[in-house]
Amino acid sequence: MASMKRVSLSLASVVVLTPLFAVVVLTVAFIYVEVRSSIRAREYDRIEAGMTEAEVQQEMGRPGEIEPCRNSGRVKPCKQTYWYFSFMERWGISLDEDDRVLDKTYNVSY
């Protein structure tokens, strides 16, 4: 049977590797957030007034939140707003009573 060498990490190795690991994890997280935000923005740009609820969900997927509309000052009543989220950003798609897009909203750092 082959002998296995025991590997032990010295305190110096741990001190050096821990910050390096943290940098790698943060870099990967930052790249993920940027790519996801970019994809979501392109999907959002393709949404137009009059599109159906099914077309919106086909383009953007299921919303992270569905909120009833407040309808203050709107010419045509809004039924609900679909909210899609990314880090520090959100995109809203408002639908009328016929489940068609009325308008869109974009917020940063809400």
C-alpha positions as CSV (number, residue, x, y, z in Angstrom):
1,M,0.0,0.0,0.0
2,A,1.4,3.4,-1.0
3,S,2.1,5.7,1.9
4,M,0.3,9.0,2.0
5,K,2.2,12.1,3.0
6,R,0.5,14.1,5.6
7,V,0.1,17.7,4.5
8,S,0.0,20.3,7.2
9,L,-0.5,24.0,6.6
10,S,1.6,26.4,8.6
11,L,0.1,29.5,10.1
12,A,2.0,31.5,7.5
13,S,0.4,29.5,4.7
14,V,-3.1,30.1,6.1
15,V,-2.4,33.9,6.5
16,V,-1.3,34.1,2.9
17,L,-4.1,31.9,1.4
18,T,-7.0,33.4,3.3
19,P,-6.8,36.9,1.7
20,L,-6.1,35.3,-1.7
21,F,-9.2,33.2,-1.3
22,A,-11.3,36.2,-0.3
23,V,-10.1,38.1,-3.3
24,V,-11.0,35.3,-5.7
25,V,-14.5,34.9,-4.1
26,L,-15.2,38.6,-4.3
27,T,-14.0,38.8,-7.9
28,V,-16.2,36.0,-8.9
29,A,-19.2,37.5,-7.1
30,F,-18.6,40.9,-8.7
31,I,-18.4,39.4,-12.2
32,Y,-21.6,37.4,-11.6
33,V,-23.5,40.5,-10.5
34,E,-22.2,42.6,-13.5
35,V,-23.1,39.8,-16.0
36,R,-26.5,39.2,-14.5
37,S,-27.3,42.9,-14.4
38,S,-26.2,43.3,-18.1
39,I,-28.4,40.4,-19.2
40,R,-31.4,41.8,-17.2
41,A,-30.9,45.2,-18.8
42,R,-31.0,43.8,-22.3
43,E,-34.1,41.8,-21.5
44,Y,-35.8,44.9,-20.1
45,D,-34.9,46.9,-23.2
46,R,-36.8,44.5,-25.4
47,I,-40.0,45.0,-23.4
48,E,-42.4,47.4,-25.2
49,A,-45.8,48.9,-24.3
50,G,-48.7,46.6,-25.4
51,M,-46.8,43.3,-24.9
52,T,-48.7,40.6,-23.1
53,E,-47.9,39.2,-19.7
54,A,-46.9,35.9,-21.3
55,E,-44.4,37.8,-23.6
56,V,-43.0,39.6,-20.6
57,Q,-42.4,36.4,-18.7
58,Q,-41.0,34.7,-21.8
59,E,-38.4,37.5,-22.1
60,M,-37.7,38.2,-18.4
61,G,-38.7,35.1,-16.6
62,R,-40.8,35.0,-13.5
63,P,-40.8,38.3,-11.5
64,G,-39.1,38.4,-8.1
65,E,-42.2,40.3,-6.8
66,I,-45.6,41.2,-8.0
67,E,-47.1,44.4,-6.5
68,P,-50.6,45.8,-7.0
69,C,-50.6,49.2,-8.6
70,R,-51.5,52.4,-6.7
71,N,-53.0,54.1,-9.9
72,S,-52.5,57.7,-8.7
73,G,-52.4,60.0,-11.7
74,R,-52.6,57.3,-14.4
75,V,-54.7,57.7,-17.5
76,K,-55.2,54.0,-17.9
77,P,-55.6,51.9,-14.7
78,C,-52.7,49.6,-13.8
79,K,-53.4,46.2,-12.4
80,Q,-50.0,45.1,-11.1
81,T,-46.3,45.7,-11.4
82,Y,-43.7,42.9,-12.0
83,W,-40.4,43.6,-10.2
84,Y,-37.1,42.0,-11.3
85,F,-34.1,42.5,-9.1
86,S,-30.3,42.5,-9.3
87,F,-27.8,43.9,-6.8
88,M,-28.7,47.6,-6.1
89,E,-31.1,47.6,-9.2
90,R,-34.7,46.8,-9.9
91,W,-36.7,46.8,-13.1
92,G,-40.5,47.2,-13.0
93,I,-43.1,46.3,-15.7
94,S,-46.6,47.6,-15.1
95,L,-49.5,45.7,-16.6
96,D,-53.1,46.9,-17.2
97,E,-56.3,45.1,-16.6
98,D,-55.9,43.2,-19.9
99,D,-52.4,42.0,-18.8
100,R,-50.6,44.1,-21.3
101,V,-47.6,46.3,-20.6
102,L,-48.5,49.9,-19.7
103,D,-45.0,51.2,-18.8
104,K,-41.6,50.4,-17.4
105,T,-39.6,51.6,-14.4
106,Y,-36.0,51.3,-13.5
107,N,-34.5,52.1,-10.1
108,V,-30.9,52.1,-8.9
109,S,-30.0,51.7,-5.2
110,Y,-33.5,51.5,-3.9
